[in-house]
Structures are given as C-alpha cells and as structure tokens.
Amino acid sequence: MYFAERAAYCNENFAFYAGGTPCRKQLIFARVVAGRSQQFGMGTDDTLTKPARGFHSVAGGPHKFNDHGVEESAMWVVYDNTQVYPQYIVEYVEEDEG
C-alpha cells in the first residue's frame, strides 16, 4: 500500500469523488507504522513484493504522479496490512477555481 506525506498530492491524484460531484471529495487519513524504511530517493522499483531484509517499508521521493502533476510528495510503501490503521475519512468540498 502506498502512502503520501502530503494530502495535496492525494487530492490531486487519488481523492474519491463523493456525492456525484467533482467538488465533493473524500480522503482516508491513516496511521502507518513504517518501521525501518529502505530509502530509494527518486528511484523506483516496480518489482518489489516486500521490503529488503531488515526493513519494514520502502520510502522515496518527492514524486509526482505524472508529468502533468503539480503536487509532489514523499512516499512510503508498506507490504503488511497490519502496519496500517485507517483512522479518518475526511469529506470536503473543493472551491471552484473558475
């Protein structure tokens, strides 16, 4: 499971559209026990299925979701569901910029 440090990154890329309108969104705020993180910096490794021996997670960034993204964030990846506690679902209305 991937986790971003900044909510703005998630808002731009992964927010759930609630209530049938693009202005009403939801994000899950979770407590994540990263433990000892293996640092990847700006690199990525899509073949990983678990962290290297001696590590509990991997971390890197800051990353953008794609070349057109505005927001960037440090990221953590954990491979064990017991490391995550989804604590809040936050629903909000995003102001229309137009």
N, C-alpha and C positions, 0 to 999 in steps of 0.2 A: 504494500500500500504506500502511495506517495503522499507526502505532506509538505505543504509550503509554509514558510515562515511568515509570509505577508498575505493578509486577507485580500488585498487589492489584486494580487496575482490570481487568486481563486475567483474573485468577482469577474475579472476579465475573461477567464477561460472555462471555469467549471461550475459556476453558480447554477442552481436549479431554478427554472422559471416556474414560479408558483402562481396559481390563480389565472392562468391563461394569458398573462400579460408580460411583456419583456421587462417592464419596470419593477415588477414584484419578484424578488429573488429570495432564495434560501441558501445558506451555507451551514455546514456542520463544523463546529469548533470541537476539537478533540484534544484530550491529554494523550501525549505519546511518550513512551519510555524508550528513548533512543539508545540508552546504554553507551557503550563504546562504539563510536562511529568511524568507519573507514572513510577517509576523505578522498573524493575524486576530483575536487576543484571544478574546472569547467568541462572535464571529460565525462563521458557516459559509457556504460557497458550494458547493453540490452540483453546480454546472455546470462546475467546473474539470476540465480534462483534462490540464493541465500547469501548472507554476508560471509566474508572470508573467516577462517578460523580465528577466534579471539575477538571478533567484533559482533555487535548486536544489530547493527544497521549500517547503511551507507549514506553519505551526505555529499552534497556538491552545490555548485552554483556560485554566483547567481545565474539562473537560467531564465530564458524567455520561452513561452510555449511554442511560438513560431516567429518567423522573421517579421511579421506584421504586428506582433505584440508590443504593447507599451510598457506593461509592468513586468518586473523581473523579481525573482525571489530565490533565496537559498532553499534547497530541497532536502528532505530526508526520506529514505525508503526503509520500511521495516517489513519483515517477511513472516512475522508471527502475530496473529490476531490478538493474542493476549497482551501485546505491548501497547494496545490502543484502547482508550475509553472515550467513546463519543459523548461528550458532556452536554453540548447545547446544539439545538437547531435554531439559528438566528434567521428571522424573516425580516426583510427590509424593502423599502421602495426606493429605487434609484431615481434621482431627479433627471428629467429630460433636459439634455444639453442644448436642444434646438429651440 
